[in-house]
Amino acid sequence: MAKKEEIEVQDAKPGFAVSAFLQETKDELDKVVWPSRQQLISESIAVILMVILSATLIYLVDNFFAWGAKQVFG
């Protein structure tokens, strides 16, 4: 079942109203659950560590295959 707001949007005249866009953007941002500072820091550190781990693993595998290619092809 369609909500009242969705019906109003469908019936609206075509065009772009900047004020309506900004108001709707503000309304949507008010619904966002923002992380705490501690949560933001800890998750950022986790992402950075995973990127470092992944880059290191790719580097090691690449060096292994380069060594293997050197052994095979001289």
Gaussian input, Z-matrix of N, CA and C with variables (Angstrom, degrees):
# hf/3-21g

backbone

0 1
 N
 C     1     B1
 C     2     B2     1     A1
 N     3     B3     2     A2     1     D1
 C     4     B4     3     A3     2     D2
 C     5     B5     4     A4     3     D3
 N     6     B6     5     A5     4     D4
 C     7     B7     6     A6     5     D5
 C     8     B8     7     A7     6     D6
 N     9     B9     8     A8     7     D7
 C    10    B10     9     A9     8     D8
 C    11    B11    10    A10     9     D9
 N    12    B12    11    A11    10    D10
 C    13    B13    12    A12    11    D11
 C    14    B14    13    A13    12    D12
 N    15    B15    14    A14    13    D13
 C    16    B16    15    A15    14    D14
 C    17    B17    16    A16    15    D15
 N    18    B18    17    A17    16    D16
 C    19    B19    18    A18    17    D17
 C    20    B20    19    A19    18    D18
 N    21    B21    20    A20    19    D19
 C    22    B22    21    A21    20    D20
 C    23    B23    22    A22    21    D21
 N    24    B24    23    A23    22    D22
 C    25    B25    24    A24    23    D23
 C    26    B26    25    A25    24    D24
 N    27    B27    26    A26    25    D25
 C    28    B28    27    A27    26    D26
 C    29    B29    28    A28    27    D27
 N    30    B30    29    A29    28    D28
 C    31    B31    30    A30    29    D29
 C    32    B32    31    A31    30    D30
 N    33    B33    32    A32    31    D31
 C    34    B34    33    A33    32    D32
 C    35    B35    34    A34    33    D33
 N    36    B36    35    A35    34    D34
 C    37    B37    36    A36    35    D35
 C    38    B38    37    A37    36    D36
 N    39    B39    38    A38    37    D37
 C    40    B40    39    A39    38    D38
 C    41    B41    40    A40    39    D39
 N    42    B42    41    A41    40    D40
 C    43    B43    42    A42    41    D41
 C    44    B44    43    A43    42    D42
 N    45    B45    44    A44    43    D43
 C    46    B46    45    A45    44    D44
 C    47    B47    46    A46    45    D45
 N    48    B48    47    A47    46    D46
 C    49    B49    48    A48    47    D47
 C    50    B50    49    A49    48    D48
 N    51    B51    50    A50    49    D49
 C    52    B52    51    A51    50    D50
 C    53    B53    52    A52    51    D51
 N    54    B54    53    A53    52    D52
 C    55    B55    54    A54    53    D53
 C    56    B56    55    A55    54    D54
 N    57    B57    56    A56    55    D55
 C    58    B58    57    A57    56    D56
 C    59    B59    58    A58    57    D57
 N    60    B60    59    A59    58    D58
 C    61    B61    60    A60    59    D59
 C    62    B62    61    A61    60    D60
 N    63    B63    62    A62    61    D61
 C    64    B64    63    A63    62    D62
 C    65    B65    64    A64    63    D63
 N    66    B66    65    A65    64    D64
 C    67    B67    66    A66    65    D65
 C    68    B68    67    A67    66    D66
 N    69    B69    68    A68    67    D67
 C    70    B70    69    A69    68    D68
 C    71    B71    70    A70    69    D69
 N    72    B72    71    A71    70    D70
 C    73    B73    72    A72    71    D71
 C    74    B74    73    A73    72    D72
 N    75    B75    74    A74    73    D73
 C    76    B76    75    A75    74    D74
 C    77    B77    76    A76    75    D75
 N    78    B78    77    A77    76    D76
 C    79    B79    78    A78    77    D77
 C    80    B80    79    A79    78    D78
 N    81    B81    80    A80    79    D79
 C    82    B82    81    A81    80    D80
 C    83    B83    82    A82    81    D81
 N    84    B84    83    A83    82    D82
 C    85    B85    84    A84    83    D83
 C    86    B86    85    A85    84    D84
 N    87    B87    86    A86    85    D85
 C    88    B88    87    A87    86    D86
 C    89    B89    88    A88    87    D87
 N    90    B90    89    A89    88    D88
 C    91    B91    90    A90    89    D89
 C    92    B92    91    A91    90    D90
 N    93    B93    92    A92    91    D91
 C    94    B94    93    A93    92    D92
 C    95    B95    94    A94    93    D93
 N    96    B96    95    A95    94    D94
 C    97    B97    96    A96    95    D95
 C    98    B98    97    A97    96    D96
 N    99    B99    98    A98    97    D97
 C   100   B100    99    A99    98    D98
 C   101   B101   100   A100    99    D99
 N   102   B102   101   A101   100   D100
 C   103   B103   102   A102   101   D101
 C   104   B104   103   A103   102   D102
 N   105   B105   104   A104   103   D103
 C   106   B106   105   A105   104   D104
 C   107   B107   106   A106   105   D105
 N   108   B108   107   A107   106   D106
 C   109   B109   108   A108   107   D107
 C   110   B110   109   A109   108   D108
 N   111   B111   110   A110   109   D109
 C   112   B112   111   A111   110   D110
 C   113   B113   112   A112   111   D111
 N   114   B114   113   A113   112   D112
 C   115   B115   114   A114   113   D113
 C   116   B116   115   A115   114   D114
 N   117   B117   116   A116   115   D115
 C   118   B118   117   A117   116   D116
 C   119   B119   118   A118   117   D117
 N   120   B120   119   A119   118   D118
 C   121   B121   120   A120   119   D119
 C   122   B122   121   A121   120   D120
 N   123   B123   122   A122   121   D121
 C   124   B124   123   A123   122   D122
 C   125   B125   124   A124   123   D123
 N   126   B126   125   A125   124   D124
 C   127   B127   126   A126   125   D125
 C   128   B128   127   A127   126   D126
 N   129   B129   128   A128   127   D127
 C   130   B130   129   A129   128   D128
 C   131   B131   130   A130   129   D129
 N   132   B132   131   A131   130   D130
 C   133   B133   132   A132   131   D131
 C   134   B134   133   A133   132   D132
 N   135   B135   134   A134   133   D133
 C   136   B136   135   A135   134   D134
 C   137   B137   136   A136   135   D135
 N   138   B138   137   A137   136   D136
 C   139   B139   138   A138   137   D137
 C   140   B140   139   A139   138   D138
 N   141   B141   140   A140   139   D139
 C   142   B142   141   A141   140   D140
 C   143   B143   142   A142   141   D141
 N   144   B144   143   A143   142   D142
 C   145   B145   144   A144   143   D143
 C   146   B146   145   A145   144   D144
 N   147   B147   146   A146   145   D145
 C   148   B148   147   A147   146   D146
 C   149   B149   148   A148   147   D147
 N   150   B150   149   A149   148   D148
 C   151   B151   150   A150   149   D149
 C   152   B152   151   A151   150   D150
 N   153   B153   152   A152   151   D151
 C   154   B154   153   A153   152   D152
 C   155   B155   154   A154   153   D153
 N   156   B156   155   A155   154   D154
 C   157   B157   156   A156   155   D155
 C   158   B158   157   A157   156   D156
 N   159   B159   158   A158   157   D157
 C   160   B160   159   A159   158   D158
 C   161   B161   160   A160   159   D159
 N   162   B162   161   A161   160   D160
 C   163   B163   162   A162   161   D161
 C   164   B164   163   A163   162   D162
 N   165   B165   164   A164   163   D163
 C   166   B166   165   A165   164   D164
 C   167   B167   166   A166   165   D165
 N   168   B168   167   A167   166   D166
 C   169   B169   168   A168   167   D167
 C   170   B170   169   A169   168   D168
 N   171   B171   170   A170   169   D169
 C   172   B172   171   A171   170   D170
 C   173   B173   172   A172   171   D171
 N   174   B174   173   A173   172   D172
 C   175   B175   174   A174   173   D173
 C   176   B176   175   A175   174   D174
 N   177   B177   176   A176   175   D175
 C   178   B178   177   A177   176   D176
 C   179   B179   178   A178   177   D177
 N   180   B180   179   A179   178   D178
 C   181   B181   180   A180   179   D179
 C   182   B182   181   A181   180   D180
 N   183   B183   182   A182   181   D181
 C   184   B184   183   A183   182   D182
 C   185   B185   184   A184   183   D183
 N   186   B186   185   A185   184   D184
 C   187   B187   186   A186   185   D185
 C   188   B188   187   A187   186   D186
 N   189   B189   188   A188   187   D187
 C   190   B190   189   A189   188   D188
 C   191   B191   190   A190   189   D189
 N   192   B192   191   A191   190   D190
 C   193   B193   192   A192   191   D191
 C   194   B194   193   A193   192   D192
 N   195   B195   194   A194   193   D193
 C   196   B196   195   A195   194   D194
 C   197   B197   196   A196   195   D195
 N   198   B198   197   A197   196   D196
 C   199   B199   198   A198   197   D197
 C   200   B200   199   A199   198   D198
 N   201   B201   200   A200   199   D199
 C   202   B202   201   A201   200   D200
 C   203   B203   202   A202   201   D201
 N   204   B204   203   A203   202   D202
 C   205   B205   204   A204   203   D203
 C   206   B206   205   A205   204   D204
 N   207   B207   206   A206   205   D205
 C   208   B208   207   A207   206   D206
 C   209   B209   208   A208   207   D207
 N   210   B210   209   A209   208   D208
 C   211   B211   210   A210   209   D209
 C   212   B212   211   A211   210   D210
 N   213   B213   212   A212   211   D211
 C   214   B214   213   A213   212   D212
 C   215   B215   214   A214   213   D213
 N   216   B216   215   A215   214   D214
 C   217   B217   216   A216   215   D215
 C   218   B218   217   A217   216   D216
 N   219   B219   218   A218   217   D217
 C   220   B220   219   A219   218   D218
 C   221   B221   220   A220   219   D219

   B1=1.4467
   B2=1.5184
   B3=1.3093
   B4=1.4619
   B5=1.5217
   B6=1.3107
   B7=1.4624
   B8=1.5188
   B9=1.3062
   B10=1.4604
   B11=1.5274
   B12=1.3368
   B13=1.4646
   B14=1.5280
   B15=1.3408
   B16=1.4527
   B17=1.5260
   B18=1.3054
   B19=1.4532
   B20=1.5190
   B21=1.3233
   B22=1.4589
   B23=1.5231
   B24=1.3223
   B25=1.4598
   B26=1.5196
   B27=1.3164
   B28=1.4593
   B29=1.5235
   B30=1.3338
   B31=1.4564
   B32=1.5207
   B33=1.3243
   B34=1.4602
   B35=1.5203
   B36=1.3314
   B37=1.4574
   B38=1.5216
   B39=1.3241
   B40=1.4601
   B41=1.5271
   B42=1.3233
   B43=1.4585
   B44=1.5041
   B45=1.3034
   B46=1.4519
   B47=1.5135
   B48=1.3464
   B49=1.4597
   B50=1.5242
   B51=1.3164
   B52=1.4614
   B53=1.5242
   B54=1.3103
   B55=1.4656
   B56=1.5241
   B57=1.3162
   B58=1.4658
   B59=1.5261
   B60=1.3328
   B61=1.4607
   B62=1.5209
   B63=1.3251
   B64=1.4626
   B65=1.5245
   B66=1.3261
   B67=1.4613
   B68=1.5280
   B69=1.3207
   B70=1.4723
   B71=1.5277
   B72=1.3206
   B73=1.4632
   B74=1.5195
   B75=1.3315
   B76=1.4651
   B77=1.5261
   B78=1.3212
   B79=1.4701
   B80=1.5284
   B81=1.3362
   B82=1.4628
   B83=1.5242
   B84=1.3281
   B85=1.4629
   B86=1.5272
   B87=1.3280
   B88=1.4697
   B89=1.5270
   B90=1.3350
   B91=1.4681
   B92=1.5309
   B93=1.3329
   B94=1.4681
   B95=1.5270
   B96=1.3286
   B97=1.4599
   B98=1.5191
   B99=1.3201
   B100=1.4518
   B101=1.5246
   B102=1.3395
   B103=1.4649
   B104=1.5231
   B105=1.3332
   B106=1.4665
   B107=1.5213
   B108=1.3239
   B109=1.4642
   B110=1.5263
   B111=1.3246
   B112=1.4624
   B113=1.5285
   B114=1.3083
   B115=1.4553
   B116=1.5334
   B117=1.3143
   B118=1.4544
   B119=1.5268
   B120=1.3250
   B121=1.4681
   B122=1.5213
   B123=1.3357
   B124=1.4652
   B125=1.5252
   B126=1.3135
   B127=1.4611
   B128=1.5230
   B129=1.3155
   B130=1.4668
   B131=1.5269
   B132=1.3159
   B133=1.4647
   B134=1.5237
   B135=1.3301
   B136=1.4639
   B137=1.5267
   B138=1.3159
   B139=1.4635
   B140=1.5258
   B141=1.3233
   B142=1.4671
   B143=1.5220
   B144=1.3371
   B145=1.4605
   B146=1.5284
   B147=1.3172
   B148=1.4663
   B149=1.5289
   B150=1.3219
   B151=1.4673
   B152=1.5270
   B153=1.3385
   B154=1.4659
   B155=1.5210
   B156=1.3233
   B157=1.4625
   B158=1.5282
   B159=1.3160
   B160=1.4674
   B161=1.5274
   B162=1.3352
   B163=1.4609
   B164=1.5216
   B165=1.3273
   B166=1.4653
   B167=1.5243
   B168=1.3132
   B169=1.4624
   B170=1.5305
   B171=1.3206
   B172=1.4669
   B173=1.5319
   B174=1.3159
   B175=1.4625
   B176=1.5269
   B177=1.3254
   B178=1.4631
   B179=1.5291
   B180=1.3142
   B181=1.4658
   B182=1.5244
   B183=1.3277
   B184=1.4605
   B185=1.5275
   B186=1.3314
   B187=1.4709
   B188=1.5217
   B189=1.3154
   B190=1.4643
   B191=1.5265
   B192=1.3244
   B193=1.4593
   B194=1.5303
   B195=1.3298
   B196=1.4694
   B197=1.5279
   B198=1.3210
   B199=1.4705
   B200=1.5214
   B201=1.3265
   B202=1.4616
   B203=1.5228
   B204=1.3232
   B205=1.4694
   B206=1.5222
   B207=1.3234
   B208=1.4666
   B209=1.5309
   B210=1.3235
   B211=1.4616
   B212=1.5267
   B213=1.3121
   B214=1.4608
   B215=1.5327
   B216=1.3222
   B217=1.4592
   B218=1.5327
   B219=1.3263
   B220=1.4639
   B221=1.4384
   A1=109.04
   A2=117.60
   A3=122.33
   A4=110.81
   A5=114.12
   A6=119.15
   A7=109.58
   A8=115.63
   A9=121.23
   A10=110.63
   A11=116.87
   A12=120.56
   A13=111.08
   A14=117.00
   A15=120.67
   A16=110.96
   A17=116.71
   A18=121.02
   A19=110.03
   A20=116.62
   A21=120.37
   A22=111.05
   A23=117.48
   A24=121.40
   A25=110.11
   A26=117.63
   A27=120.80
   A28=111.15
   A29=118.11
   A30=122.08
   A31=112.45
   A32=118.15
   A33=121.44
   A34=110.29
   A35=114.65
   A36=120.59
   A37=108.86
   A38=117.04
   A39=119.18
   A40=111.06
   A41=115.37
   A42=120.88
   A43=109.72
   A44=115.39
   A45=120.63
   A46=109.08
   A47=115.67
   A48=120.82
   A49=108.05
   A50=116.13
   A51=121.05
   A52=110.66
   A53=117.64
   A54=120.35
   A55=111.28
   A56=117.35
   A57=120.54
   A58=110.28
   A59=116.31
   A60=120.40
   A61=110.98
   A62=117.21
   A63=120.76
   A64=111.78
   A65=117.55
   A66=120.90
   A67=110.60
   A68=116.62
   A69=120.28
   A70=110.98
   A71=116.36
   A72=120.21
   A73=110.57
   A74=116.99
   A75=121.61
   A76=110.30
   A77=117.22
   A78=120.91
   A79=111.36
   A80=116.89
   A81=120.22
   A82=111.37
   A83=117.43
   A84=120.32
   A85=111.50
   A86=117.00
   A87=119.99
   A88=111.67
   A89=117.51
   A90=121.87
   A91=112.64
   A92=116.84
   A93=120.73
   A94=110.06
   A95=115.16
   A96=120.80
   A97=106.64
   A98=117.20
   A99=122.57
   A100=109.55
   A101=117.66
   A102=120.12
   A103=110.98
   A104=114.92
   A105=118.86
   A106=108.69
   A107=116.41
   A108=120.75
   A109=110.52
   A110=116.54
   A111=120.70
   A112=110.77
   A113=117.77
   A114=121.83
   A115=110.24
   A116=117.12
   A117=121.46
   A118=111.30
   A119=116.56
   A120=121.06
   A121=110.75
   A122=117.21
   A123=119.90
   A124=111.70
   A125=118.59
   A126=120.63
   A127=111.06
   A128=118.18
   A129=120.73
   A130=110.32
   A131=117.11
   A132=120.80
   A133=110.28
   A134=117.21
   A135=120.62
   A136=110.80
   A137=118.03
   A138=121.50
   A139=110.18
   A140=117.00
   A141=120.59
   A142=110.59
   A143=117.73
   A144=120.74
   A145=111.93
   A146=117.58
   A147=120.43
   A148=111.05
   A149=117.70
   A150=120.70
   A151=109.85
   A152=116.56
   A153=120.35
   A154=110.51
   A155=117.18
   A156=121.37
   A157=111.28
   A158=117.02
   A159=120.91
   A160=110.99
   A161=117.76
   A162=121.16
   A163=110.45
   A164=117.07
   A165=120.65
   A166=110.93
   A167=117.00
   A168=121.17
   A169=111.03
   A170=117.15
   A171=120.84
   A172=110.16
   A173=117.37
   A174=122.02
   A175=110.98
   A176=116.71
   A177=120.73
   A178=111.90
   A179=117.43
   A180=121.03
   A181=110.16
   A182=116.99
   A183=120.88
   A184=110.82
   A185=116.98
   A186=119.81
   A187=111.76
   A188=117.21
   A189=120.53
   A190=110.79
   A191=117.25
   A192=120.16
   A193=111.24
   A194=117.98
   A195=120.20
   A196=109.37
   A197=117.56
   A198=121.56
   A199=110.03
   A200=116.81
   A201=121.17
   A202=111.79
   A203=117.28
   A204=120.69
   A205=110.19
   A206=116.88
   A207=120.80
   A208=110.26
   A209=116.72
   A210=120.24
   A211=111.07
   A212=117.51
   A213=121.71
   A214=110.75
   A215=116.84
   A216=120.69
   A217=113.65
   A218=116.74
   A219=121.58
   A220=111.58
   D1=131.53
   D2=-176.13
   D3=-76.15
   D4=141.48
   D5=176.91
   D6=-77.39
   D7=161.21
   D8=-178.96
   D9=-61.26
   D10=-40.44
   D11=-178.49
   D12=-63.65
   D13=-38.71
   D14=-179.92
   D15=-66.87
   D16=-36.30
   D17=178.75
   D18=-67.13
   D19=-41.32
   D20=179.19
   D21=-63.75
   D22=-38.23
   D23=179.20
   D24=-65.35
   D25=-39.88
   D26=-179.69
   D27=-68.05
   D28=-33.30
   D29=-178.15
   D30=-84.54
   D31=-8.58
   D32=-176.35
   D33=-68.39
   D34=152.82
   D35=177.39
   D36=-71.88
   D37=148.29
   D38=179.17
   D39=-66.07
   D40=148.21
   D41=-179.10
   D42=140.12
   D43=174.66
   D44=-177.03
   D45=-125.54
   D46=116.99
   D47=177.67
   D48=-103.90
   D49=115.05
   D50=-176.72
   D51=-62.96
   D52=-42.46
   D53=-177.87
   D54=-64.54
   D55=-40.08
   D56=178.01
   D57=-66.60
   D58=-40.76
   D59=178.19
   D60=-60.87
   D61=-46.91
   D62=-179.58
   D63=-64.49
   D64=-39.02
   D65=178.91
   D66=-66.12
   D67=-42.95
   D68=179.11
   D69=-66.99
   D70=-36.38
   D71=176.68
   D72=-63.48
   D73=-44.63
   D74=177.90
   D75=-61.92
   D76=-42.43
   D77=178.97
   D78=-61.23
   D79=-41.98
   D80=179.51
   D81=-68.35
   D82=-39.41
   D83=179.57
   D84=-67.43
   D85=-27.74
   D86=176.04
   D87=-67.93
   D88=-23.19
   D89=-179.85
   D90=-82.37
   D91=-15.26
   D92=-175.98
   D93=-70.31
   D94=136.56
   D95=174.49
   D96=-95.12
   D97=104.45
   D98=-175.86
   D99=-80.87
   D100=141.45
   D101=179.69
   D102=-72.58
   D103=155.46
   D104=176.01
   D105=-72.70
   D106=165.41
   D107=-179.61
   D108=-61.07
   D109=-42.48
   D110=-179.56
   D111=-63.82
   D112=-43.25
   D113=179.34
   D114=-64.53
   D115=-41.18
   D116=178.98
   D117=-62.05
   D118=-44.33
   D119=-179.80
   D120=-65.47
   D121=-47.83
   D122=-176.58
   D123=-65.38
   D124=-39.55
   D125=179.51
   D126=-72.81
   D127=-33.08
   D128=176.10
   D129=-65.88
   D130=-41.65
   D131=177.37
   D132=-63.30
   D133=-41.03
   D134=178.49
   D135=-61.92
   D136=-41.37
   D137=179.47
   D138=-65.53
   D139=-44.80
   D140=179.96
   D141=-61.73
   D142=-43.13
   D143=178.56
   D144=-63.64
   D145=-40.29
   D146=178.81
   D147=-66.55
   D148=-36.84
   D149=177.59
   D150=-65.63
   D151=-43.17
   D152=178.03
   D153=-62.89
   D154=-44.54
   D155=178.81
   D156=-61.30
   D157=-45.41
   D158=-179.97
   D159=-64.43
   D160=-43.35
   D161=179.79
   D162=-64.01
   D163=-40.30
   D164=178.55
   D165=-64.11
   D166=-43.85
   D167=178.84
   D168=-61.93
   D169=-44.61
   D170=178.62
   D171=-63.13
   D172=-41.08
   D173=178.06
   D174=-60.52
   D175=-45.99
   D176=-179.22
   D177=-65.37
   D178=-43.75
   D179=178.61
   D180=-63.85
   D181=-41.54
   D182=178.41
   D183=-61.77
   D184=-44.72
   D185=177.95
   D186=-63.96
   D187=-37.45
   D188=177.79
   D189=-62.01
   D190=-46.77
   D191=179.97
   D192=-68.65
   D193=-34.11
   D194=175.87
   D195=-64.41
   D196=-42.87
   D197=177.07
   D198=-61.92
   D199=-45.09
   D200=179.39
   D201=-62.17
   D202=-41.94
   D203=178.82
   D204=-65.44
   D205=-37.52
   D206=178.61
   D207=-65.62
   D208=-38.25
   D209=178.92
   D210=-67.17
   D211=-39.10
   D212=-176.71
   D213=-77.33
   D214=-47.79
   D215=-172.04
   D216=-98.17
   D217=-4.69
   D218=174.73
   D219=78.00

